């Protein structure tokens, strides 16, 4: 991810891009990986190459894993 950025559908295909998001979403015990994925996905969303909805889910999950309450995470802007 550091070399190429967030894996979007253009270079890797829709299925692989979705798989990357699922991996990031479920790396609950590797918060450093989740934070890096979140940062890169924000850049991809800003460039119009990734789903804002998926970013919101990853953002919420990361906040909860950092110790925020679920209700705080749902109110926090991605």
MODELLER restraints for C-alpha pairs under 7 A, 6 or more apart:
rsr = mdl.restraints
at = mdl.atoms
rsr.add(forms.Gaussian(group=physical.xy_distance, feature=features.Distance(at['CA:5:A'], at['CA:40:A']), mean=5.94, stdev=0.5))
rsr.add(forms.Gaussian(group=physical.xy_distance, feature=features.Distance(at['CA:6:A'], at['CA:40:A']), mean=5.26, stdev=0.5))
rsr.add(forms.Gaussian(group=physical.xy_distance, feature=features.Distance(at['CA:6:A'], at['CA:41:A']), mean=5.58, stdev=0.5))
rsr.add(forms.Gaussian(group=physical.xy_distance, feature=features.Distance(at['CA:6:A'], at['CA:44:A']), mean=6.38, stdev=0.5))
rsr.add(forms.Gaussian(group=physical.xy_distance, feature=features.Distance(at['CA:7:A'], at['CA:17:A']), mean=5.50, stdev=0.5))
rsr.add(forms.Gaussian(group=physical.xy_distance, feature=features.Distance(at['CA:7:A'], at['CA:20:A']), mean=6.85, stdev=0.5))
rsr.add(forms.Gaussian(group=physical.xy_distance, feature=features.Distance(at['CA:8:A'], at['CA:17:A']), mean=5.19, stdev=0.5))
rsr.add(forms.Gaussian(group=physical.xy_distance, feature=features.Distance(at['CA:8:A'], at['CA:49:A']), mean=6.23, stdev=0.5))
rsr.add(forms.Gaussian(group=physical.xy_distance, feature=features.Distance(at['CA:8:A'], at['CA:50:A']), mean=6.25, stdev=0.5))
rsr.add(forms.Gaussian(group=physical.xy_distance, feature=features.Distance(at['CA:9:A'], at['CA:17:A']), mean=5.38, stdev=0.5))
rsr.add(forms.Gaussian(group=physical.xy_distance, feature=features.Distance(at['CA:24:A'], at['CA:34:A']), mean=5.47, stdev=0.5))
rsr.add(forms.Gaussian(group=physical.xy_distance, feature=features.Distance(at['CA:24:A'], at['CA:37:A']), mean=6.23, stdev=0.5))
rsr.add(forms.Gaussian(group=physical.xy_distance, feature=features.Distance(at['CA:25:A'], at['CA:58:A']), mean=5.55, stdev=0.5))
rsr.add(forms.Gaussian(group=physical.xy_distance, feature=features.Distance(at['CA:25:A'], at['CA:61:A']), mean=6.91, stdev=0.5))
rsr.add(forms.Gaussian(group=physical.xy_distance, feature=features.Distance(at['CA:27:A'], at['CA:34:A']), mean=6.18, stdev=0.5))
rsr.add(forms.Gaussian(group=physical.xy_distance, feature=features.Distance(at['CA:28:A'], at['CA:65:A']), mean=6.45, stdev=0.5))
rsr.add(forms.Gaussian(group=physical.xy_distance, feature=features.Distance(at['CA:34:A'], at['CA:62:A']), mean=6.59, stdev=0.5))
rsr.add(forms.Gaussian(group=physical.xy_distance, feature=features.Distance(at['CA:35:A'], at['CA:62:A']), mean=6.92, stdev=0.5))
rsr.add(forms.Gaussian(group=physical.xy_distance, feature=features.Distance(at['CA:38:A'], at['CA:58:A']), mean=6.66, stdev=0.5))
rsr.add(forms.Gaussian(group=physical.xy_distance, feature=features.Distance(at['CA:38:A'], at['CA:59:A']), mean=6.62, stdev=0.5))
rsr.add(forms.Gaussian(group=physical.xy_distance, feature=features.Distance(at['CA:41:A'], at['CA:50:A']), mean=6.90, stdev=0.5))
rsr.add(forms.Gaussian(group=physical.xy_distance, feature=features.Distance(at['CA:41:A'], at['CA:55:A']), mean=6.55, stdev=0.5))
rsr.add(forms.Gaussian(group=physical.xy_distance, feature=features.Distance(at['CA:42:A'], at['CA:55:A']), mean=6.85, stdev=0.5))
rsr.add(forms.Gaussian(group=physical.xy_distance, feature=features.Distance(at['CA:44:A'], at['CA:50:A']), mean=5.33, stdev=0.5))
rsr.add(forms.Gaussian(group=physical.xy_distance, feature=features.Distance(at['CA:45:A'], at['CA:51:A']), mean=6.14, stdev=0.5))
rsr.add(forms.Gaussian(group=physical.xy_distance, feature=features.Distance(at['CA:45:A'], at['CA:52:A']), mean=5.97, stdev=0.5))
rsr.add(forms.Gaussian(group=physical.xy_distance, feature=features.Distance(at['CA:55:A'], at['CA:78:A']), mean=6.91, stdev=0.5))
rsr.add(forms.Gaussian(group=physical.xy_distance, feature=features.Distance(at['CA:56:A'], at['CA:78:A']), mean=5.42, stdev=0.5))
rsr.add(forms.Gaussian(group=physical.xy_distance, feature=features.Distance(at['CA:59:A'], at['CA:78:A']), mean=5.79, stdev=0.5))
rsr.add(forms.Gaussian(group=physical.xy_distance, feature=features.Distance(at['CA:60:A'], at['CA:73:A']), mean=4.94, stdev=0.5))
rsr.add(forms.Gaussian(group=physical.xy_distance, feature=features.Distance(at['CA:60:A'], at['CA:74:A']), mean=6.17, stdev=0.5))
rsr.add(forms.Gaussian(group=physical.xy_distance, feature=features.Distance(at['CA:63:A'], at['CA:73:A']), mean=5.74, stdev=0.5))
rsr.add(forms.Gaussian(group=physical.xy_distance, feature=features.Distance(at['CA:64:A'], at['CA:70:A']), mean=6.05, stdev=0.5))
rsr.add(forms.Gaussian(group=physical.xy_distance, feature=features.Distance(at['CA:64:A'], at['CA:73:A']), mean=6.41, stdev=0.5))
